[in-house]
């Protein structure tokens, strides 16, 4: 929203190529819907881990794929 597809892809490209990027980080345009990609904090909510686990279990069940991340 508010940017060309090329500029809109920059946060994903930075996340994929930044040597300092780590899993679980968020990159987004500096000014909300426009601007260069910057690292943003992710606000964690109470109970989020349970919701993530439940979504993962549903995804595995519905796709028939079990993926171990360990």
WOLIN-V130115 format. One record per helix or strand. SS is the DSSP state (H for helix, E for strand). FROM is the first residue (numbers start at 0). TO is the last residue. If there is no record, write none. Layout:
ss & from & to
SS & FROM & TO
SS & FROM & TO
This chain:
ss & from & to
H & 4 & 7
H & 9 & 16
E & 25 & 28
E & 36 & 39
H & 47 & 62
